[in-house]
Amino acid sequence: MGIEIGPGIEIGPGVTAGGGQLISATLTYDLDAANYAATPTNGSTVAGTGAYTITVANAGGSITRQSSNGGVFRKSDNVGTDVMYGGPNWVTAQSYSVFMVYKRITTSSGRLLNTQSEASKDWLMGLYNGHPNTFYPNFAVNLPSSGADVVWRFGWATWNTTTSLGQLYTATSAQPTGTAFTGTNSGGGGFNQLRMFSRAGGTEVQTADIGFVKVYDGVLTLADVQLLYSQYKTRFGY
């Protein structure tokens, strides 16, 4: 348990989520558009305890930072060479949670959040061919073929490396009351950095707005998920 010394200030393994309350895992990668005035600078360090850098290639200018909803990263066309990626290499031997808030743009449908390298495992989250609530940690916890819309969606993907359990919590206008999808597979795992808006190599481009991608070094509980939802729901209109 971390030592909480005031609202929004905390020392130890937990992460404060507002009002002095603690999240049970550490926020290691915190790519939040609210922290930027423009797209991130290539090679800059992203917030979070991991001090990971981000790679940004945007020669086509199709990735922008918009001021709506406190800040969002927007991908506006199907140019796969415009990309941002960064974060840990947690392909194996690491439990984790990835928290993302996103909204589809209908221009191009593909993969929203993908592993940068598929050499060891295939990993994706968020939108798949425009359909929400995807989580594929090298197997299908949920790989949807319907449900495409244009509303803000919350997703929390978790992986327990000890039990080989993948879980996905989802939300729109109401907080989660349990997992939406679960699956167990010994071949599952994690990602080698997180790539926004396309598959590795620039194929399967997905146009969308992403408010943030936050990575934690453990499995979030339902209480954690509900606390995070309460912190961010107003920003995204709920």
C-alpha positions in Angstrom: 0.0 0.0 0.0 1.3 3.4 -0.9 1.5 6.3 1.6 -1.0 8.9 0.7 -0.1 12.4 1.8 -2.9 14.5 0.3 -5.4 14.7 -2.6 -3.5 13.9 -5.7 -0.1 13.3 -4.0 1.1 9.8 -3.2 4.3 8.0 -2.4 4.7 4.3 -3.0 3.4 1.7 -5.4 -0.2 3.0 -5.7 -1.4 5.8 -8.0 -3.7 8.5 -6.8 -6.9 9.0 -8.8 -8.3 12.1 -7.2 -9.6 12.8 -3.7 -6.6 11.0 -2.2 -7.8 7.5 -3.3 -5.3 5.0 -4.6 -5.2 2.7 -7.6 -3.6 -0.7 -6.8 -1.0 -0.7 -9.6 1.6 1.8 -10.8 1.0 4.0 -13.8 4.2 3.4 -15.9 3.1 5.0 -19.2 0.7 7.9 -19.3 0.2 9.2 -22.9 -2.6 11.7 -22.3 -3.5 14.3 -24.8 -4.5 16.6 -21.9 -0.7 16.9 -21.2 0.1 18.2 -24.7 -0.5 21.4 -26.7 0.4 19.6 -30.0 1.4 16.1 -31.1 4.3 14.8 -29.0 7.8 15.5 -30.2 9.6 12.5 -31.6 11.9 11.0 -29.0 10.3 12.8 -26.0 9.7 11.2 -22.7 6.1 10.3 -21.8 4.7 10.8 -18.3 4.7 7.8 -16.0 7.2 6.0 -13.8 8.7 4.1 -16.7 10.1 7.2 -18.4 9.5 5.7 -21.8 10.1 7.7 -25.0 7.7 8.0 -27.9 8.4 7.6 -31.6 6.3 10.0 -33.7 6.3 10.0 -37.6 3.8 12.4 -39.0 5.0 13.6 -42.4 1.5 13.5 -43.8 0.1 15.5 -40.9 -2.8 13.2 -40.4 -2.2 12.9 -36.6 -3.2 16.1 -34.7 -3.8 17.1 -31.1 -7.3 18.6 -30.8 -8.5 20.7 -27.8 -12.0 19.0 -27.5 -12.7 16.8 -24.4 -9.7 18.2 -22.6 -7.4 17.1 -25.4 -7.5 14.2 -27.9 -5.1 12.7 -30.5 -6.9 12.5 -33.8 -6.1 10.3 -36.8 -7.9 11.7 -39.8 -7.0 9.6 -42.9 -5.6 6.2 -43.9 -2.0 7.1 -44.2 -0.3 4.3 -42.4 3.1 5.9 -42.2 1.8 8.6 -39.8 2.1 6.9 -36.4 2.9 7.2 -32.8 4.3 4.4 -30.6 6.0 3.9 -27.3 5.8 2.2 -23.9 7.2 -1.0 -22.4 8.2 -4.3 -23.9 5.9 -6.6 -21.9 5.4 -9.5 -24.3 6.0 -12.1 -21.6 6.3 -12.5 -17.8 4.4 -9.3 -16.9 0.9 -8.7 -15.6 -0.5 -5.4 -16.8 -3.5 -3.2 -17.5 -4.1 -0.9 -20.4 -6.7 1.9 -20.0 -7.8 3.7 -23.1 -10.6 6.1 -24.0 -11.4 6.4 -27.7 -14.0 7.3 -30.3 -14.2 6.0 -33.9 -14.0 8.2 -37.0 -15.6 6.5 -40.0 -13.0 7.3 -42.6 -10.9 4.2 -42.3 -11.4 0.9 -40.3 -8.6 -1.2 -39.0 -6.7 -1.6 -35.7 -6.7 1.2 -33.2 -4.1 0.2 -30.6 -1.7 -2.5 -31.7 1.7 -3.9 -30.6 4.5 -2.2 -32.5 6.3 -5.5 -33.1 4.3 -8.7 -33.9 7.5 -10.9 -34.0 6.6 -12.7 -30.8 2.9 -12.1 -30.1 -0.1 -10.4 -31.9 -1.8 -7.8 -29.6 -4.6 -5.3 -30.2 -7.2 -3.4 -28.3 -10.0 -0.9 -28.8 -11.3 -1.0 -32.4 -11.0 -3.8 -34.9 -12.3 -3.0 -38.4 -14.3 -0.2 -36.7 -15.9 -2.4 -34.1 -15.4 -1.5 -30.4 -14.5 -3.5 -27.3 -11.7 -5.4 -28.8 -9.0 -7.2 -26.8 -6.6 -9.7 -28.4 -3.6 -10.6 -26.3 -2.4 -13.2 -28.8 -5.8 -14.8 -28.6 -9.4 -13.6 -28.8 -10.7 -12.3 -25.4 -13.1 -10.4 -27.7 -12.6 -9.9 -31.5 -15.9 -8.3 -32.6 -17.5 -8.3 -36.0 -20.3 -5.8 -35.2 -21.2 -2.8 -33.0 -19.5 0.0 -34.8 -20.6 3.5 -33.6 -19.2 6.9 -33.0 -19.5 7.4 -29.2 -16.8 7.7 -26.6 -15.8 4.3 -25.2 -13.8 3.4 -22.2 -11.7 0.2 -22.2 -9.6 -1.5 -19.5 -7.7 -4.6 -20.8 -5.9 -6.7 -18.2 -3.6 -9.7 -18.4 -2.5 -11.9 -15.5 0.7 -13.6 -16.4 0.4 -16.2 -13.6 -3.1 -17.4 -14.4 -3.0 -16.6 -18.2 -6.3 -14.7 -17.8 -7.2 -11.8 -20.0 -10.1 -9.5 -19.0 -11.8 -6.6 -20.6 -13.9 -4.0 -18.8 -15.9 -1.6 -21.0 -18.0 1.5 -20.4 -19.9 4.4 -22.1 -22.4 6.3 -20.0 -22.4 4.0 -16.9 -19.5 2.6 -14.9 -18.6 -1.1 -15.3 -20.1 -3.5 -12.8 -18.0 -6.4 -13.8 -15.9 -7.7 -16.7 -17.4 -7.6 -20.2 -15.2 -10.3 -21.6 -12.7 -12.8 -20.2 -10.6 -15.6 -21.6 -7.7 -17.9 -20.6 -4.9 -19.0 -22.9 -1.4 -20.1 -22.0 -0.2 -18.6 -25.3 -1.5 -15.1 -24.4 0.6 -12.3 -23.2 1.5 -8.7 -23.9 2.9 -6.2 -26.3 6.2 -4.7 -27.5 5.4 -1.0 -27.3 1.9 0.3 -28.2 1.2 1.6 -31.7 -1.7 4.0 -32.2 -4.0 3.9 -35.3 -2.6 1.1 -37.4 -1.0 -2.4 -37.4 2.8 -2.7 -37.4 4.0 -1.8 -40.9 1.3 0.8 -41.4 -1.5 -1.5 -42.6 -5.1 -1.7 -41.2 -5.3 2.0 -40.4 -8.1 3.0 -38.0 -9.2 6.7 -37.9 -10.3 7.8 -34.5 -9.9 10.1 -31.5 -7.9 8.8 -28.6 -8.1 10.7 -25.3 -5.3 8.8 -23.7 -3.5 5.4 -23.3 -2.4 4.6 -19.8 -0.4 1.5 -18.9 -0.2 0.0 -15.4 2.2 -2.7 -14.1 -0.4 -5.0 -12.7 -4.0 -6.2 -12.9 -6.5 -3.5 -12.0 -9.5 -4.5 -9.8 -13.1 -3.6 -10.4 -12.8 -1.0 -7.7 -9.8 0.5 -9.5 -11.8 0.6 -12.8 -14.8 2.2 -11.2 -12.6 4.8 -9.6 -10.9 5.7 -12.9 -14.3 5.9 -14.6 -15.5 8.3 -12.0 -12.4 10.4 -12.5 -12.7 10.7 -16.3 -16.3 10.3 -17.3 -17.1 14.0 -17.2 -14.2 14.9 -19.5 -15.8 12.6 -22.2 -19.4 13.8 -21.8 -20.8 11.3 -19.3 
